[in-house]
């Protein structure tokens, strides 16, 4: 039980660190990230600028290896493979490793 609790504490600590780094890197206010807000603009009409996209690409380059991003799919052994190189990251990896953890309900 102590091992499980220690492991959970490390996971929470890792998520907090990743949330702080993500918010800082993307110029987000942590309070706004933690508070769910709904837009009146339809999803398909919302977009990001090219500058925003470049910041996301730079974020991937800087954080992929350090946070050991994993593929959301499990392999034959029932484990998640580490993505490895930032050039292999796709939208599924970004959502699973960054967007999901920082937007999941607490």
C-alpha positions in Angstrom: 0.0 0.0 0.0 2.8 2.4 0.8 4.4 1.7 -2.5 1.1 2.4 -4.3 0.7 5.7 -2.4 4.3 6.7 -3.1 3.8 5.9 -6.8 0.6 8.0 -6.9 2.3 10.9 -5.2 5.0 10.8 -7.9 2.4 10.7 -10.7 0.6 13.7 -9.1 3.8 15.6 -8.7 4.7 14.8 -12.4 1.3 16.1 -13.5 1.6 19.3 -11.5 5.0 19.9 -13.0 3.7 19.3 -16.5 0.7 21.5 -15.9 2.9 24.3 -14.7 5.4 24.0 -17.6 2.6 23.7 -20.1 0.8 26.8 -18.8 4.0 28.8 -18.6 5.2 27.7 -22.1 1.9 28.4 -23.8 1.3 31.6 -21.9 -1.8 30.3 -20.2 -3.1 31.3 -16.8 -3.3 28.2 -14.6 -6.5 29.5 -13.0 -8.1 29.6 -16.4 -6.9 26.1 -17.3 -8.3 24.7 -14.0 -11.6 26.4 -14.3 -13.7 24.9 -17.2 -15.1 27.5 -19.5 -17.3 27.0 -22.4 -17.1 29.0 -25.6 -20.1 30.2 -27.5 -18.1 29.7 -30.8 -18.7 26.4 -32.5 -15.7 24.1 -32.2 -15.2 23.9 -36.0 -15.0 27.7 -36.2 -12.3 28.0 -33.6 -8.7 28.0 -34.6 -5.2 28.7 -33.5 -2.8 31.0 -35.3 0.4 29.9 -37.0 2.4 31.4 -34.2 0.4 29.3 -31.7 1.1 26.2 -33.8 4.8 27.0 -33.8 4.7 27.3 -30.0 3.0 23.9 -29.7 5.7 22.4 -32.0 8.4 24.0 -29.9 6.8 22.7 -26.8 6.8 19.1 -28.2 10.5 19.5 -29.1 11.4 20.6 -25.6 9.1 18.3 -23.5 8.6 15.0 -25.3 11.8 13.3 -24.2 11.9 14.8 -20.7 8.4 13.7 -19.8 8.8 10.3 -21.5 5.6 10.7 -23.5 3.9 7.4 -24.3 1.7 6.1 -27.1 -2.0 5.9 -25.9 -2.3 2.5 -27.4 -1.0 -0.5 -25.5 1.4 -2.9 -27.1 1.1 -6.7 -27.2 2.6 -6.9 -23.7 -0.2 -4.6 -22.4 2.2 -1.6 -21.9 2.4 1.8 -23.4 5.5 2.3 -25.7 7.6 5.5 -25.1 7.2 7.8 -28.1 10.9 8.7 -28.1 11.7 11.3 -30.7 9.7 14.5 -30.9 9.4 13.9 -34.7 7.3 10.8 -34.0 4.7 12.8 -32.0 1.2 13.0 -33.4 -2.0 14.7 -32.2 -3.0 11.5 -30.3 0.3 11.6 -28.3 -0.1 15.3 -27.5 -3.7 14.9 -26.3 -2.9 11.7 -24.3 0.2 13.1 -22.6 -0.5 16.8 -22.3 -4.1 17.9 -22.9 -5.8 15.0 -21.1 -3.8 15.2 -17.9 -4.1 19.0 -17.6 -7.8 19.1 -18.4 -9.0 16.1 -16.5 -11.4 16.7 -13.6 -9.6 16.8 -10.3 
